[in-house]
Amino acid sequence: MTNEVRLVGRVSRRPEERVLPSGDKVVSFRLSVPRPGGSARPGSDWVDCAVWSARLRRTVARWVVGEQVEVSGALRRRVFRSGAGVVPLVEIEVAEGRRAVSRADPA
């Protein structure tokens, strides 16, 4: 069995660092990923992403909305408490991330 995710898309919500009640820090952002051509429902999907490692948090914190990036990691389900009660969340726990360079971009 495996739980591996690799996505290439555009940052659609700016990275934001939060300090959790435990003292842990996490940077979260949203990624918009286009659906493949020929999809029954064209468009894009968005995926929430979380970054826990200090080094990668610093990298991701510099990303801007609209920038194309590539991330890999694992699908995670978390539950947290808020004023509205218990909130379930499915997100990508990012282990690696980088700015993506499209083939059309001069590099």
GITA-V746497 format. One record per residue. SS is DSSP state (helix for helix, strand for strand, loop for the rest). PSI is psi in radians with two decimals (* if undefined). OMEGA is omega in radians with two decimals (999 if undefined). Layout:
# GITA-V746497
ss & psi & omega
SS & PSI & OMEGA
SS & PSI & OMEGA
This chain:
# GITA-V746497
ss & psi & omega
loop & 2.65 & 3.13
loop & 2.66 & 3.08
loop & 1.46 & -3.11
loop & 2.36 & -3.13
strand & 2.38 & 3.02
strand & 2.17 & -3.10
strand & 2.52 & 2.98
strand & 2.17 & -3.12
strand & -2.90 & -3.12
strand & 2.45 & 3.06
strand & 2.13 & -3.10
strand & -0.14 & 2.97
strand & 2.25 & -3.01
strand & 2.54 & 3.09
strand & 2.40 & -3.10
strand & 2.20 & 3.12
strand & 2.39 & 3.07
strand & 2.60 & 3.01
strand & 2.12 & -3.11
loop & 2.82 & 3.11
loop & -0.48 & 3.12
loop & -0.24 & -3.06
loop & -0.22 & 3.10
loop & 2.62 & 3.09
strand & 2.51 & 3.10
strand & 2.45 & 3.01
strand & 2.23 & 3.12
strand & 2.61 & 3.10
strand & 2.97 & 3.12
strand & 2.44 & -3.12
strand & 2.29 & 3.07
strand & 2.15 & -3.06
strand & 2.13 & 3.14
strand & 2.54 & 3.04
loop & 2.63 & -3.12
loop & 2.66 & 3.08
loop & 2.54 & -3.13
loop & 0.01 & 3.12
loop & 2.53 & 3.13
loop & -0.51 & 3.12
loop & 1.58 & -3.12
loop & 2.77 & 3.14
loop & -2.53 & 3.13
strand & 2.85 & 3.08
strand & 2.63 & 3.06
strand & 2.58 & -3.09
strand & 2.26 & 3.03
strand & 2.46 & -3.11
strand & 2.55 & 3.11
strand & 2.40 & -3.13
strand & 2.17 & -3.07
loop & -0.56 & -3.06
loop & 2.43 & -3.06
helix & -0.78 & -3.10
helix & -0.82 & -3.12
helix & -0.55 & 3.07
helix & -0.74 & 3.14
helix & -0.69 & 3.12
helix & -0.90 & -3.07
helix & -0.56 & -3.13
loop & -0.37 & -3.14
loop & -0.11 & 3.13
loop & 2.62 & -3.12
loop & 2.74 & 3.12
loop & 2.34 & -3.14
loop & -0.28 & -3.12
loop & 2.42 & 3.11
strand & 2.25 & -3.10
strand & 2.84 & 3.05
strand & 2.29 & 3.12
strand & 2.66 & 3.00
strand & 2.65 & -3.11
strand & -2.46 & -3.07
strand & 2.64 & 3.07
strand & 2.28 & -3.12
strand & 2.56 & 3.02
strand & 2.14 & 3.12
strand & 2.74 & 3.05
strand & 2.30 & 3.07
strand & 2.80 & -3.13
strand & 2.43 & 3.09
strand & -3.11 & 3.10
loop & -0.41 & -3.14
loop & 0.00 & -3.12
strand & -2.66 & -3.13
strand & 2.27 & -3.08
strand & 2.05 & 3.06
strand & 2.60 & -3.09
strand & 2.34 & 3.01
strand & 2.26 & -3.09
strand & 2.95 & 3.03
strand & 2.16 & 3.02
strand & 1.84 & -3.00
strand & 2.19 & 3.09
strand & -0.51 & 3.12
strand & 2.54 & 3.11
strand & 2.57 & 3.11
strand & 2.78 & 3.00
strand & 2.39 & 3.13
loop & 2.52 & 3.08
loop & 2.05 & 3.14
loop & 2.80 & -3.12
loop & -0.44 & -3.14
loop & -0.34 & -3.12
loop & 2.32 & 3.04
loop & 2.22 & -3.10
loop & * & 999
